[in-house]
Each structure stands twice: as C-alpha cells, then as structure tokens.
Amino acid sequence: MQLGLYEQLINKLVFTKISQLNKDQFFIKESNIDKAEAAKILGQYLGNVIRYALSLVTGDDSVEKQIDLSNKIIHLLKEELAHQDFEDDLIAVEAKILSAVFSKIDAGFSDLDKHLKHITPYSRLSHSELFTGSNSGISLESEIKKEILSADKINFLVSFIKWTGIRIFEKELSDFTERGGKLQIITTSYMGATDLKAIEFLASLKNTEVKVSYNTENERLHAKAYLFNRNTGFHTGYIGSSNLSRSALTNGLEWNLKITTQEVSHIIDKFQKTFDTYWQDKEFQIFDKNKDVEKLRTALKKEKRTEGSIAAAYFDIKLV
C-alpha cells in the first residue's frame, strides 16, 4: 500500500493488503459508509468494475456481447429487488444511441441531418471536457455557438461583458430567443469593464432578462459560468476564466471546464440553484433598456475613474 490519503471502498484486494500491515507501525483509518451516501459510493464503484469488465469483451460481435452482459446485470437487479421498472432499462439489441427527436411539421429545415450536425456540440452532451484556449483542440467559441443553438434555456453569470464577445454570438443568441428560448444574464459594473452597448443589445432580445450589480465595493462577482438547459434533460455548463470578450473566447490562454448532467449532475444542480439565489438577490437589479441606460453608463464611468485613480508608489531601498 502506498502511504497517503485514500477514499477507497474496501474490497477484497484492499482488505488483504491492509490486513498485512503491522498496526504498530502503520496508522490505518477506516470509516463506515454513510447510509445517505451508500447508493452513490457503491454505484460509482460498480460502474468502474462493470466498465472494466465490458472492456475485456472483444471480437467482431463485442458490442452485442457487451449489451447482452449489461442486460443480464439489469435482469439480476430486477430479480433481486422485484422491481418491474427495471424492464424499461433493458438495452435494445440494435446497439444505437438516440441523438435527436425533431418535429417534421413546420421544422424550417429541409435537411434535418444537416441541422442536427450544425447544432450538436463537438464534445457531445454527455461528456465533460477541458478547454485550454489558444485554439488548442475544439474552440470554446464554436462549441458555445452550438450549445446556444441546441438549448432551451440559458443562464450566463459573468463579471463583465464586452461587445466584442457578444458580436461572436450575436446571430446565435438572436435565433435562440426568437424561437422562444429563455435567456437570463447576471453581470456587474465592476472596473467599468462591461460595454454598455453589449448590455443594451442583450436587453433588446426577446425572452431575455439582464441583471446588473452596481455595488462593486462589497459585492465583486468574479464568476465566469455558462449554463445550457435542455428540455431533454441533457444540460451542460461551462465554468472557468473566460468572460464574454473576444480575446477570452478565441485566442486567449483561458481555461474552462465543460460539465454535463450525465456525468456530474450534482454540479449542474448546484450551478442552477446558486444562479437562482443570485437572481433573487437584491444586489442584482434588472436592467430596463428604456430607463436604466444612463444609470449604467454613469456606474461604468465611475468604476473606470476609480480604477484609474489608484496610486502606485515606488521606493529605492538601500542597505547601509
């Protein structure tokens, strides 16, 4: 056994290894599984075991054999728990993945296969991904465009918004809101970095609400997070260092992590709940393009002056 921290379910192999350790020479800490966490812990462990077991199945008919083995496991769960609902979890023998369900009536697209390819994120809806910027691999810009086009509800939580960043998604956001998608955005006037033009444009879109924090002395929102909800339940989110600016979304060395409901649903849930909490907070005020333009303009100018007025002092220190 390597020395250090663990969070390892004790299986037969681990039990044998720690049993061989001299208790006088080694501190071994064990704890009981919390009943509330048992399903999650055991499910994660079994998932890893089953994933490894399925990878051992090879040959021309490996997929069919893997499906047959998976269905046997599901049948065992059904028999052990006498739960009829497991019948619906059996995998169809055709070995296919459902990618979309579209209505052909008033679809607005003659080629639905082409449309599907146009709006499906390259990194898919069920896998997490790390974007490291500088056009390394899949670009964050192209991926978010597809996320917008395939979402039903969008939440943006960003410290500042630049017009150059909005211009990248101008068409996609317009198309999204025109077809009934709901867009909610939370931002701030911090450092005067937000462009008034960007906020005015966003507030002019249909089905869109923008909230702004003007209290930058006590409440400094530094989060850069984007959540894309889908009626199908395949939600995705991006959390990282990129504000809504061209440099941050294109060639900047920004790091952003994509998360999915299929892999880390608890993170997506916390994202949504936290966003909703902020949305209800009085610190964030709804922006009305008919009456709040001057208020925001003044706040942004004030922030720029404040940042620019910070004095810097330099000293030459000599040792005598």
N, C-alpha and C positions, 0 to 999 in steps of 0.2 A: 504493500500500500504506500502511495506517495503521501508525504506529510502535507497538511494544509486543510483548507476548508472544503466541505462537501455539502451537497444537498441531494444525496443519493438514496433512492429506495433500496433497502437492504434485501437483495435477492440471495439465492443460494451461494453464488460465487463470492459476493461481498461478505456474507456471513462467515464463510470458510476462512477468508483472508483475515478478517478482524479477530476471529477466534484463535488464530495462530499467534497473535501479538501478545507480548508479555505485558500484563496490566500494570506491573510495577514500573515499566519503562515507558509506556505509552498512555497518554490520556485519550480516551475514546468517548465521544459524546453521542448518545442516541436519544431520540425523542419520539413520542407516539404521533401517529398520523392524526391530524385534526379531522374530526368527522365531517366538518363542513368542507374540507379540502380533499377528502379521500377520493371522490369521483374524479376530480381534476388530476391529482397526482397519479392515481392508478391508470387513468385513461391515457395520460401522456406517456407513461412507461409502456403500456401495452401497444400504443401507437408506434413507438420506436421498435419494439420487438417484432410486431407484425410487418412493419416497413422493411426491416432487415430480412425477415423470413421470405417475404414476397420477392425480394431482390435475388434470392437464391434460385428462384424458378426460372429456368432458361429454356431455349429451344424455339422452334418456329411457332409453336402454339402456346408460348409463355403467357400471353395476355389472357387467353381463355382459361389456362390453368390457375392464374392468379385470381381471376374472377370467381372461379369455382371454389377455390380455397377461402376467399373472402366471404362468399355466400354460406359456406359451411360454418364459419365463425358466427355469422349473423343467425343462422338456424340454431346454433348452440345457445346463443343468448336468448332466443325466443323460447326454447325448450326449458331452459333453466329458470327463466323469470315468468313463464306462462303469460307473455305479453304479446298480444296479437299485432300490435302496431309495428313490430319488427318486420312483419311480412312486407310492408311497403318499403323497407330499407334494402331489400334484396336487389342486387345489381343486375341490370338487363344483360343478357349474354352477348349482345351486339358490340359491346365494348366501345361505347360512344360517349362524348361529352356534349351536353346541351350548351350551345353558345349564345342563342338568342331566340326570342319569340316576338315577331313583329306582326302587326295587322296589315294585310294587303289592301284593305279598303282605305282610300284616301291616304296612302302611305307617303306620297310625294316623292318617291324614289322608284325609278323603273328597274334598277338593278339593286336589289336588297343585299346581295352578297357583297357588292362593292361598298354599299353604305355601311355594312357591318364592319368591314375591314377599316373603313375610314374613321369609325368612332371607337374601336376597341383598342385599349391601351396596349402597347407593345409588351409591357411587363405583366400583362394579364390582370385579372380581377382577384385571384386567389393567392398570389404570391407576393411577399414583401420584397423590396429592392432598395439598394442604396445608390443614390445619385451623387457623384463626386464632382460634378461641374467640368468646365473646360472641355466640353464636347467629348468627354470620356464615356464611351458606350451610348446608351439611349439618352437623348437630351431631355432635360426637365421641361423645357419649353414645348416640345412636340407631345410629350406624354400628358401634360396638363391640358393641352388643347383637346385631346381625345377624352380625357376624364370629363371635361366640361360638356362635350357633345353627347356623352352617354349617361350623364347624371340626371336625377330628377329634383334634387335639392342640393344646394352648395352653401357651405359656411367658410368664409375667409376670416382669419384672425391674424392681422399683420400690423406691425408698429408704424409703418409708413407705406404709402402707395404713390408711385411715380407714374406720370402719364406715359413715359416710355414703356413701362411694364404693361399698362392697360392696353396700349396700342397692339401689343403682341396678341392679346386675346379679345380684341375688340369685336371681331366678327363672331367668334365662338360664343362670347357672352351675350351678344345681341340675339343670335339664333336660339340660345338656350332659354332666355327669358321670353322671347317671342312665342315659343312653343309651350309656354306655361311653367317653365322651371322656376323655382323659388331661390333667390339669391339673397343671403344675409352677410353683411360685412361689418367687422369691427376694426377700427383703426384709431390713430391718435394724431395730435398736432405736435408731437414730440420733436424737438430740434428744428421744427419748421420744414422737415424733410418731405412731407406729403405735398403733392401738387394739387392745388385747388381744382384745376381742370379735370383731373382724374376723378375726384370725388363728384364733381358736377355731372360728369358723363355717367358714372355708375348710378347716381341718384335719378337720372333721367330714364333708366331702363325700366321696363315693365317688371312687375313682381319682384322688385328689388328694394331692400332697406339697408341704409348705411348708418352706423352709429359711430360717433367720434368722442374720444376722451380729450377734454381740454385741460384737465388737471394733471399736468405733466410734472409738477413739483413733488406730488406724493404718489401718484399712480403712473408708473412708467412701464407700459406694455412693451415687452421685447419679443414676444412670441411671433413666430412665423409659421403658420399652420393652415392647412387647406383640407377641408373635408368634403367628400363627394358621396352623397347618399343616393341609393338606387332603390326603387320600389321592389326590385327582385331580392333585396337583402344583401347584395354584394357591394358593400360600402368600402371605400378606400380613403386613405388620408395621407397627407404629406406633412412631416414635421422636420424643421431644420433651420437653416440660416438664411434662406432666400426671402427677402421682402419682394414686393411687387415692383421690381425695377428691371430694365432690360439687362443690365450687366449681371444682376444676381440670377436671372433666369436663363441666360445664354452662355457667356464665356467666363463668368466669374468662378473662382475656386470655392464654390459653395457646396456644403454637404447637406443633403436632405434624405430622410428615410421614408420610404413608402410603406404603409401598413395596411393590412386588409382584415376584414371581418372574419374571413375564413381561417386566418392564422392567429390573430390576436384580437379577438372580439372585445375583450375587456378593455383594451387600449382605445379602440374606436368608441366604445360606450362612454369611457371617461372623457374622451375628447368632446363628445356631444354634450354630456352633462355639464362640463366645465364651460363650454361655449354658451350654453343656455343660461348658466349662472351669471356670466359676464353680461349677457344680453339683457338680463333683468336688473343689473346693477345701475344705479342712478348716475354713476360716474360716466357711463357711456350714453350720450344723448343722440337721439335720432336726428339725422341731417335732412332738413327740408330745403330743397334747392330754390324754393320760392321766397324764403325768408332768412336762411342761415348762411348765405354766401359771404356776406360782409363779416359776420361773426367769425367764420373760419379763416377768412383772409387776414383779419386782424390778429387772430391767435397764432397763425403761422408766421406772420411778420414779427410778432413779439418774441416767439421762440428763436427765430433766426438772430435777432438782436441780442437776446440773452446768451446764446451760444457764442456769438462773435465777441461779446464783451468780457469773456472770461480772460483774466490777465495771466500772463506767464512770467515768472521771474527766474533769472539765471544768475548763478553765483560762481565765482572763481575761488576755489578753496586751496590755500597753500599751507603746507605743514611747516611750522617753524621749529 
